[in-house]
Amino acid sequence: MPFTVYEHGAVAGWDVARPLRPGRTAGISLAGFRYRSADPADLPVIPHPAVTVVVEFGDGSLAMGDAGGWQQRGSLVAGLVPGAVRVRGENVTCVEVHVSPVVAHAVLGICPAELDRTVVALDDLWGRDAARLREQLGDAPSWEDRFALTDALLSHRRGTGPSADPEVVRAWDRIVVSRGSVRVEDLAAEVGWSRRRLWSRFRSQVGLPPKRAATLVRFRHAAHRLTAGDSAARVAAECGYADQSHLHREILAFTGMTPATLAADPGLTVDDIAWASTAPVETG
């Protein structure tokens, strides 16, 4: 499938590129990033309902770490809620991949449950495949070619691990479509399992229990609304929070920020451009 690539102007020092059409593997989205500012990049990682793969290439440096001094350098894989971590780097160029947790084990070769609040080196999972992809991305002349190379490898790796249960896939899809508003009791009834069985199978394959997964999906939708300019009061009322204080507590738990600080964070703006659900506007 040919890629139609669109690029956005620099936001907070970042250029963002993404394919207009999806790739060959369902549940996977791609974006490209290039950091052009003379100042080192330093952004918080905002949790997203996907396993994140970052493939760094070029002459820059990329690291993800926390306030305690822990640090992972280079290409990496991060779980659904990696904790209070930040991305730092200079001259960073990378392809970032968002992998639905229900296909992550099959594509990445690691179950999302094994990535609970952790970040691991991509080389530890993919070995030579990771090094080869970095080399190919560095030699590729365009984002179109880089997306095609990444998509081909992901398609090739499909089946590395087991597929999720159809019931787990259905429950995850319902959570995403409902933007986190579906009740666990209703999910269990829809897939024909007991609540206990759903909790156990979902947790072991997705990496979070159903209620926590719904909370993450709801948070991400709320964060997007805040970035778009909606007030915290309106977001709380329309996204299923008990009140504005509930929204405040949840955002604080996921990011360590207040709703106002999150809405103004340049990293979230860049993130929303990269993973926007609507078609981007061509600028180049």
Backbone as CSV, one residue per row, in Angstrom:
resi,resn,N_x,N_y,N_z,CA_x,CA_y,CA_z,C_x,C_y,C_z
1,MET,0.849,-1.201,0.000,0.000,0.000,0.000,0.876,1.240,0.000
2,PRO,0.684,2.146,-0.964,1.497,3.371,-0.980,1.123,4.278,0.180
3,PHE,2.110,4.989,0.676,1.891,5.920,1.772,1.774,7.335,1.225
4,THR,0.795,8.072,1.704,0.698,9.501,1.437,1.135,10.212,2.707
5,VAL,2.224,10.926,2.654,2.813,11.490,3.844,2.524,12.980,3.934
6,TYR,2.161,13.430,5.118,1.892,14.835,5.391,2.827,15.290,6.494
7,GLU,3.338,16.477,6.376,4.202,17.014,7.412,3.605,18.298,7.961
8,HIS,3.774,18.486,9.261,3.301,19.684,9.943,4.500,20.568,10.263
9,GLY,4.264,21.856,10.384,5.317,22.773,10.776,5.789,22.497,12.190
10,ALA,6.889,23.054,12.536,7.475,22.802,13.841,6.537,23.249,14.959
11,VAL,6.368,22.395,15.951,5.620,22.696,17.162,6.551,22.402,18.332
12,ALA,6.856,23.449,19.110,7.772,23.276,20.241,9.097,22.662,19.795
13,GLY,9.542,23.014,18.589,10.813,22.507,18.083,10.715,21.204,17.332
14,TRP,9.524,20.596,17.269,9.361,19.290,16.629,8.670,19.418,15.274
15,ASP,9.168,18.700,14.278,8.444,18.466,13.037,7.807,17.085,13.146
16,VAL,6.569,16.971,12.664,5.826,15.724,12.786,5.359,15.276,11.413
17,ALA,5.541,14.011,11.101,5.058,13.433,9.846,4.267,12.180,10.162
18,ARG,3.240,11.931,9.349,2.479,10.697,9.539,1.810,10.288,8.244
19,PRO,1.616,8.995,8.043,0.924,8.532,6.849,-0.571,8.799,6.959
20,LEU,-1.189,9.116,5.852,-2.618,9.350,5.853,-3.383,8.035,5.962
21,ARG,-2.885,6.986,5.315,-3.558,5.693,5.305,-2.933,4.752,6.326
22,PRO,-3.730,3.825,6.877,-3.176,2.839,7.812,-2.277,1.843,7.085
23,GLY,-1.431,1.186,7.847,-0.541,0.181,7.284,-1.215,-1.177,7.156
24,ARG,-0.399,-2.213,6.977,-0.933,-3.546,6.704,-1.354,-4.303,7.950
25,THR,-0.907,-3.858,9.105,-1.201,-4.586,10.335,-2.217,-3.808,11.156
26,ALA,-3.372,-4.405,11.398,-4.422,-3.741,12.177,-3.949,-3.489,13.593
27,GLY,-4.383,-2.361,14.143,-4.023,-2.036,15.517,-2.701,-1.321,15.667
28,ILE,-2.111,-0.875,14.558,-0.798,-0.228,14.600,-0.868,1.117,13.873
29,SER,-0.299,2.156,14.496,-0.232,3.489,13.896,1.214,3.967,13.923
30,LEU,1.589,4.762,12.930,2.962,5.250,12.802,2.993,6.771,12.771
31,ALA,4.087,7.330,13.266,4.352,8.764,13.140,5.860,8.966,13.117
32,GLY,6.277,10.051,12.494,7.697,10.373,12.438,7.963,11.698,13.138
33,PHE,9.091,11.789,13.831,9.436,12.982,14.596,10.873,13.406,14.288
34,ARG,11.053,14.723,14.184,12.399,15.294,14.072,12.452,16.527,14.955
35,TYR,13.446,16.560,15.838,13.607,17.689,16.753,14.647,18.634,16.192
36,ARG,14.250,19.896,15.957,15.119,20.856,15.274,15.636,21.976,16.171
37,SER,15.142,22.091,17.384,15.547,23.195,18.245,16.998,23.037,18.688
38,ALA,17.648,24.171,18.916,19.028,24.149,19.416,19.083,23.734,20.884
39,ASP,17.972,23.924,21.604,17.923,23.528,23.008,17.582,22.047,23.125
40,PRO,18.135,21.348,24.115,17.805,19.933,24.291,16.309,19.739,24.532
41,ALA,15.756,18.670,23.985,14.353,18.331,24.219,14.190,17.780,25.629
42,ASP,13.078,18.113,26.262,12.782,17.613,27.604,11.271,17.668,27.799
43,LEU,10.590,16.542,27.586,9.135,16.501,27.615,8.642,15.355,28.486
44,PRO,7.533,15.547,29.194,6.948,14.437,29.945,6.300,13.443,28.992
45,VAL,6.275,12.181,29.391,5.576,11.153,28.617,4.126,11.112,29.095
46,ILE,3.200,11.420,28.211,1.780,11.404,28.547,1.229,10.023,28.216
47,PRO,0.684,9.297,29.192,0.198,7.928,28.929,-0.813,7.887,27.781
48,HIS,-0.705,6.824,26.990,-1.565,6.626,25.836,-2.039,5.174,25.874
49,PRO,-3.249,4.881,25.442,-3.735,3.495,25.475,-3.129,2.629,24.371
50,ALA,-1.822,2.540,24.352,-1.103,1.730,23.374,0.288,1.440,23.925
51,VAL,0.864,0.334,23.486,2.277,0.074,23.732,3.054,0.907,22.712
52,THR,4.064,1.622,23.163,4.789,2.560,22.303,6.177,2.029,21.977
53,VAL,6.482,2.010,20.692,7.812,1.622,20.209,8.458,2.854,19.587
54,VAL,9.656,3.182,20.007,10.405,4.305,19.442,11.661,3.763,18.784
55,VAL,11.782,3.990,17.478,12.963,3.545,16.728,13.770,4.779,16.369
56,GLU,14.858,4.980,17.081,15.720,6.144,16.862,16.715,5.845,15.749
57,PHE,17.007,6.853,14.925,18.039,6.702,13.900,18.686,8.053,13.662
58,GLY,19.785,8.062,12.976,20.500,9.311,12.730,21.571,9.559,13.766
59,ASP,22.015,10.809,13.838,23.152,11.167,14.686,22.754,11.726,16.048
60,GLY,21.456,11.834,16.312,21.024,12.411,17.575,21.083,11.428,18.728
61,SER,20.600,11.891,19.882,20.558,11.044,21.075,19.179,11.145,21.703
62,LEU,18.687,10.019,22.208,17.372,9.957,22.826,17.466,9.138,24.098
63,ALA,16.818,9.616,25.159,16.802,8.883,26.417,15.468,9.096,27.103
64,MET,15.002,8.083,27.806,13.800,8.181,28.614,14.182,7.788,30.035
65,GLY,13.756,8.607,31.005,14.142,8.318,32.384,13.221,8.984,33.376
66,ASP,13.490,8.742,34.658,12.668,9.341,35.702,13.537,10.164,36.646
67,ALA,12.885,10.770,37.636,13.594,11.655,38.558,14.570,10.901,39.445
68,GLY,14.390,9.594,39.558,15.278,8.802,40.407,16.604,8.459,39.780
69,GLY,16.802,8.854,38.510,18.079,8.598,37.854,18.059,7.440,36.882
70,TRP,16.950,6.663,36.881,16.854,5.565,35.923,16.796,6.121,34.499
71,GLN,17.399,5.417,33.548,17.424,5.925,32.187,17.567,4.783,31.194
72,GLN,16.818,4.873,30.100,16.937,3.947,28.972,17.268,4.761,27.735
73,ARG,18.360,4.429,27.077,18.804,5.204,25.926,18.512,4.463,24.628
74,GLY,18.322,5.248,23.569,18.147,4.671,22.243,16.741,4.165,21.989
75,SER,16.604,3.252,21.035,15.308,2.703,20.658,14.726,1.905,21.814
76,LEU,13.416,2.015,22.007,12.816,1.452,23.211,11.368,1.047,22.985
77,VAL,10.855,0.306,23.973,9.448,-0.090,24.020,8.922,0.264,25.405
78,ALA,7.795,0.996,25.447,7.205,1.431,26.712,5.801,0.865,26.848
79,GLY,5.461,0.452,28.057,4.142,-0.095,28.331,3.061,0.968,28.347
80,LEU,1.824,0.539,28.663,0.674,1.439,28.596,0.796,2.624,29.532
81,VAL,1.233,2.388,30.763,1.394,3.471,31.740,2.823,3.366,32.282
82,PRO,3.784,4.005,31.607,5.190,3.799,31.968,5.633,4.483,33.251
83,GLY,4.749,5.243,33.914,5.137,5.948,35.124,5.539,7.382,34.826
84,ALA,6.043,8.069,35.846,6.411,9.483,35.706,7.787,9.587,35.056
85,VAL,7.815,9.485,33.736,9.073,9.519,32.996,9.061,10.672,32.002
86,ARG,10.242,11.044,31.567,10.406,12.136,30.603,11.292,11.660,29.459
87,VAL,11.106,12.291,28.315,11.950,12.052,27.150,12.906,13.222,27.007
88,ARG,14.178,12.913,26.854,15.200,13.950,26.660,16.066,13.573,25.467
89,GLY,16.569,14.595,24.773,17.431,14.280,23.646,17.860,15.510,22.884
90,GLU,18.761,15.300,21.958,19.257,16.342,21.067,19.290,15.786,19.648
91,ASN,18.855,16.618,18.685,18.849,16.218,17.270,18.133,14.883,17.049
92,VAL,17.045,14.684,17.774,16.341,13.413,17.724,15.589,13.266,16.402
93,THR,15.737,12.106,15.773,14.915,11.708,14.638,14.474,10.274,14.887
94,CYS,13.171,10.027,14.797,12.699,8.685,15.124,11.361,8.400,14.465
95,VAL,11.075,7.128,14.314,9.743,6.655,13.979,9.135,6.112,15.261
96,GLU,7.926,6.556,15.568,7.234,6.072,16.751,6.045,5.226,16.304
97,VAL,5.853,4.105,16.990,4.795,3.169,16.641,3.890,2.985,17.847
98,HIS,2.593,3.164,17.665,1.616,2.849,18.693,0.980,1.507,18.349
99,VAL,1.084,0.565,19.280,0.607,-0.799,19.061,-0.527,-1.075,20.039
100,SER,-1.700,-1.415,19.517,-2.805,-1.787,20.391,-2.363,-2.930,21.303
101,PRO,-2.709,-2.877,22.592,-2.262,-3.937,23.486,-2.785,-5.322,23.120
102,VAL,-3.878,-5.398,22.346,-4.400,-6.721,22.005,-3.648,-7.351,20.832
103,VAL,-2.770,-6.599,20.153,-1.909,-7.192,19.122,-0.435,-7.093,19.488
104,ALA,-0.131,-6.480,20.626,1.264,-6.228,20.999,2.065,-7.513,21.152
105,HIS,1.497,-8.525,21.815,2.247,-9.761,22.024,2.559,-10.427,20.686
106,ALA,1.583,-10.436,19.779,1.777,-11.075,18.482,2.831,-10.367,17.640
107,VAL,2.923,-9.041,17.755,3.831,-8.262,16.904,5.188,-8.031,17.565
108,LEU,5.173,-7.704,18.846,6.418,-7.330,19.524,7.141,-8.502,20.159
109,GLY,6.410,-9.586,20.416,7.036,-10.733,21.068,7.100,-10.620,22.568
110,ILE,6.375,-9.664,23.145,6.325,-9.512,24.599,4.897,-9.133,24.982
111,CYS,4.408,-9.731,26.070,3.066,-9.428,26.528,3.058,-8.067,27.224
112,PRO,2.049,-7.241,26.979,1.998,-5.935,27.657,2.069,-6.040,29.169
113,ALA,1.588,-7.152,29.740,1.656,-7.320,31.190,3.095,-7.338,31.692
114,GLU,4.024,-7.740,30.823,5.436,-7.763,31.203,6.068,-6.375,31.136
115,LEU,5.333,-5.412,30.604,5.840,-4.041,30.481,5.203,-3.116,31.501
116,ASP,4.631,-3.655,32.555,3.931,-2.855,33.556,4.872,-1.821,34.163
117,ARG,4.604,-0.535,33.852,5.377,0.597,34.359,6.874,0.460,34.052
118,THR,7.200,-0.148,32.921,8.603,-0.321,32.560,8.840,0.129,31.122
119,VAL,10.110,0.354,30.818,10.570,0.642,29.469,11.752,-0.271,29.197
120,VAL,11.757,-0.938,28.043,12.837,-1.872,27.720,13.477,-1.471,26.401
121,ALA,14.717,-1.895,26.207,15.434,-1.614,24.965,14.849,-2.450,23.834
122,LEU,14.624,-1.815,22.680,14.078,-2.542,21.533,15.034,-3.652,21.093
123,ASP,16.317,-3.426,21.209,17.296,-4.452,20.820,17.125,-5.731,21.635
124,ASP,16.688,-5.599,22.889,16.502,-6.789,23.722,15.335,-7.638,23.240
125,LEU,14.397,-7.019,22.519,13.248,-7.767,22.008,13.464,-8.250,20.582
126,TRP,14.011,-7.388,19.740,14.090,-7.692,18.317,15.481,-8.070,17.843
127,GLY,16.493,-7.860,18.665,17.845,-8.224,18.270,18.287,-7.559,16.983
128,ARG,18.756,-8.367,16.031,19.285,-7.835,14.787,18.228,-7.089,13.981
129,ASP,16.957,-7.490,14.112,15.898,-6.779,13.392,15.875,-5.293,13.755
130,ALA,16.092,-4.983,15.028,16.076,-3.594,15.472,17.239,-2.814,14.867
131,ALA,18.434,-3.407,14.907,19.610,-2.737,14.353,19.475,-2.550,12.842
132,ARG,18.958,-3.548,12.160,18.784,-3.454,10.712,17.775,-2.365,10.352
133,LEU,16.683,-2.292,11.109,15.685,-1.261,10.817,16.268,0.133,11.022
134,ARG,17.043,0.337,12.080,17.667,1.640,12.302,18.563,2.032,11.130
135,GLU,19.332,1.087,10.644,20.217,1.360,9.517,19.405,1.743,8.276
136,GLN,18.330,1.000,8.030,17.504,1.272,6.858,16.802,2.627,6.965
137,LEU,16.328,2.968,8.154,15.675,4.258,8.337,16.649,5.403,8.117
138,GLY,17.881,5.227,8.585,18.891,6.259,8.401,19.251,6.477,6.948
139,ASP,19.186,5.409,6.138,19.530,5.505,4.721,18.347,5.932,3.856
140,ALA,17.128,5.812,4.375,15.932,6.100,3.583,15.861,7.588,3.249
141,PRO,15.465,7.942,2.035,15.462,9.357,1.622,14.245,10.150,2.069
142,SER,13.180,9.492,2.530,11.954,10.227,2.840,11.179,9.524,3.946
143,TRP,10.230,10.278,4.537,9.343,9.673,5.531,8.481,8.590,4.900
144,GLU,8.107,8.778,3.649,7.323,7.744,2.966,8.062,6.420,2.981
145,ASP,9.351,6.450,2.679,10.154,5.230,2.676,10.332,4.670,4.085
146,ARG,10.506,5.552,5.056,10.686,5.087,6.443,9.427,4.410,6.967
147,PHE,8.274,4.987,6.661,7.035,4.357,7.087,6.855,2.999,6.408
148,ALA,7.193,2.922,5.127,7.045,1.661,4.399,7.962,0.583,4.979
149,LEU,9.192,0.956,5.321,10.135,-0.005,5.911,9.642,-0.502,7.272
150,THR,9.171,0.415,8.091,8.683,0.042,9.417,7.446,-0.833,9.304
151,ASP,6.544,-0.454,8.426,5.319,-1.219,8.226,5.630,-2.634,7.745
152,ALA,6.589,-2.765,6.852,6.946,-4.086,6.332,7.500,-4.987,7.433
153,LEU,8.336,-4.425,8.303,8.896,-5.233,9.389,7.808,-5.645,10.372
154,LEU,6.925,-4.730,10.717,5.851,-5.055,11.652,4.942,-6.131,11.075
155,SER,4.652,-6.042,9.787,3.834,-7.055,9.133,4.538,-8.406,9.145
156,HIS,5.840,-8.390,8.898,6.628,-9.619,8.896,6.666,-10.264,10.278
157,ARG,6.698,-9.437,11.312,6.820,-9.956,12.664,5.472,-10.412,13.243
158,ARG,4.380,-10.121,12.588,3.070,-10.543,13.078,3.061,-12.062,13.258
159,GLY,2.706,-12.535,14.446,2.742,-13.956,14.760,3.934,-14.347,15.609
160,THR,4.787,-13.353,15.970,5.935,-13.639,16.843,5.464,-14.193,18.181
161,GLY,4.347,-13.679,18.660,3.757,-14.153,19.912,2.320,-14.554,19.679
162,PRO,1.629,-15.034,20.709,0.238,-15.480,20.552,-0.731,-14.316,20.396
163,SER,-1.856,-14.596,19.771,-2.917,-13.607,19.638,-3.737,-13.534,20.922
164,ALA,-4.342,-12.399,21.173,-5.219,-12.254,22.330,-6.517,-13.021,22.092
165,ASP,-7.168,-13.415,23.177,-8.472,-14.065,23.069,-9.455,-13.147,22.348
166,PRO,-10.326,-13.701,21.500,-11.330,-12.865,20.829,-12.192,-12.082,21.822
167,GLU,-12.477,-12.674,22.974,-13.273,-11.984,23.984,-12.531,-10.780,24.551
168,VAL,-11.221,-10.903,24.722,-10.413,-9.791,25.213,-10.351,-8.686,24.160
169,VAL,-10.182,-9.066,22.897,-10.167,-8.085,21.813,-11.497,-7.327,21.766
170,ARG,-12.594,-8.067,21.898,-13.912,-7.431,21.855,-14.089,-6.468,23.026
171,ALA,-13.662,-6.888,24.204,-13.788,-6.021,25.380,-12.934,-4.761,25.211
172,TRP,-11.706,-4.910,24.715,-10.844,-3.747,24.495,-11.469,-2.783,23.481
173,ASP,-11.983,-3.332,22.384,-12.592,-2.484,21.368,-13.781,-1.704,21.928
174,ARG,-14.572,-2.340,22.780,-15.713,-1.659,23.381,-15.252,-0.525,24.295
175,ILE,-14.178,-0.762,25.020,-13.637,0.289,25.887,-13.185,1.487,25.060
176,VAL,-12.490,1.229,23.967,-11.984,2.309,23.121,-13.129,3.066,22.461
177,VAL,-14.083,2.337,21.896,-15.197,2.974,21.208,-16.033,3.816,22.177
178,SER,-16.209,3.314,23.405,-17.002,4.045,24.394,-16.221,5.158,25.072
179,ARG,-14.921,5.297,24.728,-14.035,6.285,25.350,-13.954,6.085,26.859
180,GLY,-13.977,4.820,27.240,-13.779,4.467,28.640,-15.014,4.536,29.497
181,SER,-16.193,4.664,28.899,-17.399,4.839,29.705,-18.173,3.551,29.953
182,VAL,-17.761,2.431,29.349,-18.489,1.176,29.503,-18.209,0.552,30.873
183,ARG,-19.203,-0.096,31.450,-19.054,-0.749,32.753,-18.481,-2.147,32.587
184,VAL,-17.666,-2.577,33.559,-17.052,-3.896,33.498,-18.126,-4.980,33.491
185,GLU,-19.202,-4.817,34.266,-20.281,-5.789,34.285,-20.886,-5.958,32.895
186,ASP,-21.044,-4.869,32.170,-21.599,-4.933,30.823,-20.629,-5.606,29.857
187,LEU,-19.334,-5.339,30.023,-18.337,-5.993,29.182,-18.381,-7.508,29.370
188,ALA,-18.418,-7.947,30.617,-18.451,-9.376,30.909,-19.678,-10.032,30.292
189,ALA,-20.813,-9.362,30.412,-22.041,-9.912,29.843,-21.956,-9.997,28.318
190,GLU,-21.372,-8.993,27.697,-21.285,-8.967,26.234,-20.407,-10.079,25.691
191,VAL,-19.305,-10.393,26.379,-18.400,-11.433,25.878,-18.757,-12.814,26.411
192,GLY,-19.714,-12.895,27.334,-20.157,-14.189,27.839,-19.262,-14.789,28.899
193,TRP,-18.531,-13.952,29.607,-17.659,-14.420,30.682,-18.158,-13.883,32.015
194,SER,-17.694,-14.519,33.095,-17.911,-13.934,34.407,-17.000,-12.722,34.560
195,ARG,-17.360,-11.851,35.492,-16.530,-10.674,35.725,-15.124,-11.101,36.150
196,ARG,-15.020,-12.141,36.961,-13.705,-12.592,37.434,-12.861,-13.110,36.279
197,ARG,-13.477,-13.899,35.386,-12.711,-14.432,34.250,-12.274,-13.299,33.332
198,LEU,-13.152,-12.343,33.078,-12.768,-11.209,32.239,-11.610,-10.451,32.864
199,TRP,-11.693,-10.186,34.156,-10.618,-9.466,34.840,-9.298,-10.201,34.673
200,SER,-9.308,-11.523,34.905,-8.078,-12.304,34.868,-7.481,-12.371,33.470
201,ARG,-8.299,-12.710,32.475,-7.787,-12.861,31.110,-7.390,-11.514,30.514
202,PHE,-8.181,-10.500,30.761,-7.882,-9.164,30.252,-6.588,-8.647,30.864
203,ARG,-6.440,-8.777,32.162,-5.229,-8.296,32.842,-3.987,-9.020,32.338
204,SER,-4.077,-10.314,32.135,-2.898,-11.080,31.722,-2.492,-10.794,30.285
205,GLN,-3.440,-10.372,29.431,-3.136,-10.166,28.016,-2.971,-8.702,27.627
206,VAL,-3.681,-7.810,28.284,-3.594,-6.384,27.967,-2.583,-5.671,28.859
207,GLY,-2.449,-6.151,30.085,-1.497,-5.530,30.999,-2.142,-4.668,32.054
208,LEU,-3.438,-4.390,31.904,-4.220,-3.638,32.881,-5.549,-4.352,33.067
209,PRO,-6.147,-4.280,34.251,-7.512,-4.791,34.396,-8.485,-3.917,33.621
210,PRO,-9.673,-4.431,33.291,-10.601,-3.669,32.441,-10.921,-2.274,32.965
211,LYS,-11.166,-2.141,34.254,-11.534,-0.836,34.790,-10.388,0.159,34.660
212,ARG,-9.169,-0.291,34.909,-8.014,0.593,34.772,-7.790,0.969,33.308
213,ALA,-8.015,0.020,32.404,-7.887,0.312,30.979,-8.911,1.361,30.550
214,ALA,-10.137,1.234,31.054,-11.165,2.217,30.736,-10.794,3.590,31.281
215,THR,-10.210,3.620,32.471,-9.774,4.883,33.063,-8.701,5.542,32.203
216,LEU,-7.776,4.736,31.664,-6.717,5.263,30.798,-7.296,5.825,29.509
217,VAL,-8.216,5.095,28.898,-8.834,5.564,27.650,-9.614,6.858,27.901
218,ARG,-10.351,6.908,29.001,-11.106,8.121,29.331,-10.163,9.293,29.573
219,PHE,-9.065,9.059,30.294,-8.088,10.117,30.542,-7.535,10.663,29.231
220,ARG,-7.201,9.770,28.306,-6.593,10.225,27.063,-7.562,11.091,26.266
221,HIS,-8.826,10.690,26.253,-9.827,11.501,25.564,-9.972,12.866,26.238
222,ALA,-9.985,12.873,27.563,-10.094,14.136,28.294,-8.887,15.031,28.009
223,ALA,-7.699,14.453,27.971,-6.493,15.226,27.686,-6.564,15.856,26.300
224,HIS,-7.061,15.103,25.342,-7.211,15.639,23.988,-8.180,16.811,23.975
225,ARG,-9.263,16.689,24.693,-10.252,17.775,24.754,-9.651,19.022,25.400
226,LEU,-8.865,18.837,26.444,-8.235,19.981,27.105,-7.259,20.687,26.164
227,THR,-6.486,19.906,25.421,-5.544,20.491,24.474,-6.271,21.267,23.381
228,ALA,-7.450,20.787,23.015,-8.242,21.460,21.973,-8.880,22.755,22.461
229,GLY,-8.783,23.027,23.764,-9.289,24.290,24.289,-10.541,24.208,25.128
230,ASP,-11.095,23.020,25.323,-12.278,22.882,26.175,-11.920,23.145,27.631
231,SER,-12.860,23.694,28.385,-12.624,23.962,29.805,-12.625,22.672,30.598
232,ALA,-11.951,22.689,31.748,-11.916,21.510,32.607,-13.314,21.131,33.078
233,ALA,-14.147,22.126,33.346,-15.510,21.848,33.792,-16.298,21.117,32.711
234,ARG,-16.174,21.571,31.490,-16.905,20.925,30.397,-16.378,19.524,30.139
235,VAL,-15.050,19.363,30.161,-14.455,18.044,29.938,-14.911,17.064,31.015
236,ALA,-14.920,17.509,32.264,-15.353,16.637,33.353,-16.796,16.198,33.164
237,ALA,-17.646,17.143,32.778,-19.071,16.845,32.628,-19.350,15.924,31.449
238,GLU,-18.584,16.072,30.356,-18.895,15.337,29.126,-18.069,14.065,28.945
239,CYS,-17.070,13.856,29.794,-16.221,12.670,29.656,-16.469,11.626,30.744
240,GLY,-17.508,11.829,31.551,-17.883,10.799,32.497,-17.261,10.897,33.865
241,TYR,-16.705,12.053,34.217,-16.145,12.237,35.551,-17.245,12.702,36.504
242,ALA,-17.095,12.337,37.770,-18.105,12.713,38.762,-18.201,14.230,38.902
243,ASP,-17.058,14.883,38.842,-17.020,16.347,38.927,-15.627,16.797,38.494
244,GLN,-15.375,18.104,38.563,-14.093,18.634,38.118,-12.951,18.174,39.011
245,SER,-13.232,17.987,40.305,-12.198,17.498,41.213,-11.768,16.087,40.847
246,HIS,-12.727,15.274,40.399,-12.414,13.916,39.952,-11.467,13.953,38.755
247,LEU,-11.767,14.816,37.783,-10.883,14.990,36.627,-9.493,15.423,37.071
248,HIS,-9.433,16.375,37.981,-8.155,16.887,38.477,-7.340,15.756,39.095
249,ARG,-7.969,14.933,39.926,-7.255,13.846,40.597,-6.729,12.815,39.594
250,GLU,-7.540,12.521,38.591,-7.131,11.510,37.632,-5.974,11.985,36.771
251,ILE,-6.036,13.234,36.317,-4.938,13.786,35.522,-3.663,13.866,36.356
252,LEU,-3.803,14.260,37.599,-2.647,14.324,38.485,-2.025,12.945,38.664
253,ALA,-2.869,11.908,38.799,-2.367,10.549,38.993,-1.624,10.045,37.755
254,PHE,-2.109,10.381,36.560,-1.484,9.893,35.331,-0.254,10.691,34.929
255,THR,-0.219,11.992,35.249,0.830,12.854,34.701,1.606,13.663,35.728
256,GLY,1.059,13.815,36.938,1.679,14.695,37.911,1.406,16.153,37.626
257,MET,0.481,16.448,36.699,0.155,17.822,36.314,-1.304,18.133,36.616
258,THR,-1.613,19.418,36.706,-2.997,19.856,36.801,-3.603,19.878,35.399
259,PRO,-4.940,19.923,35.275,-5.537,20.031,33.939,-5.033,21.236,33.144
260,ALA,-4.860,22.389,33.792,-4.389,23.577,33.090,-2.966,23.397,32.584
261,THR,-2.110,22.801,33.410,-0.723,22.568,33.004,-0.652,21.559,31.875
262,LEU,-1.461,20.513,31.971,-1.489,19.501,30.919,-1.940,20.107,29.600
263,ALA,-2.979,20.924,29.630,-3.516,21.518,28.406,-2.486,22.389,27.700
264,ALA,-1.595,23.004,28.460,-0.594,23.905,27.888,0.729,23.210,27.570
265,ASP,0.814,21.920,27.871,2.089,21.222,27.686,2.387,21.040,26.193
266,PRO,3.551,21.495,25.704,3.845,21.383,24.274,3.973,19.943,23.816
267,GLY,4.398,19.053,24.712,4.528,17.653,24.333,3.201,17.033,23.978
268,LEU,2.138,17.401,24.692,0.811,16.882,24.395,0.301,17.429,23.071
269,THR,0.638,18.686,22.764,0.254,19.258,21.472,0.914,18.496,20.331
270,VAL,2.204,18.213,20.470,2.920,17.437,19.457,2.308,16.051,19.330
271,ASP,2.008,15.440,20.469,1.435,14.102,20.494,0.086,14.065,19.791
272,ASP,-0.752,15.049,20.047,-2.071,15.082,19.428,-1.991,15.287,17.920
273,ILE,-1.006,16.029,17.450,-0.808,16.181,16.002,-0.414,14.846,15.388
274,ALA,0.495,14.156,16.043,1.006,12.898,15.503,-0.067,11.823,15.433
275,TRP,-0.964,11.807,16.426,-1.938,10.718,16.503,-3.362,11.233,16.318
276,ALA,-3.525,12.332,15.600,-4.865,12.877,15.356,-5.704,11.863,14.591
277,SER,-6.999,11.820,14.932,-7.886,10.864,14.277,-8.446,11.395,12.963
278,THR,-8.331,12.695,12.755,-8.828,13.268,11.495,-7.690,13.467,10.524
279,ALA,-8.040,13.554,9.250,-7.022,13.707,8.226,-6.298,15.030,8.387
280,PRO,-4.956,15.018,8.317,-4.202,16.263,8.447,-4.276,17.095,7.182
281,VAL,-3.810,18.297,7.304,-3.791,19.205,6.155,-2.389,19.235,5.575
282,GLU,-2.277,19.024,4.284,-0.961,18.991,3.652,-0.371,20.392,3.620
283,THR,0.914,20.464,4.031,1.580,21.757,4.046,2.809,21.799,3.146
284,GLY,3.239,20.649,2.687,4.454,20.647,1.895,4.264,20.049,0.526
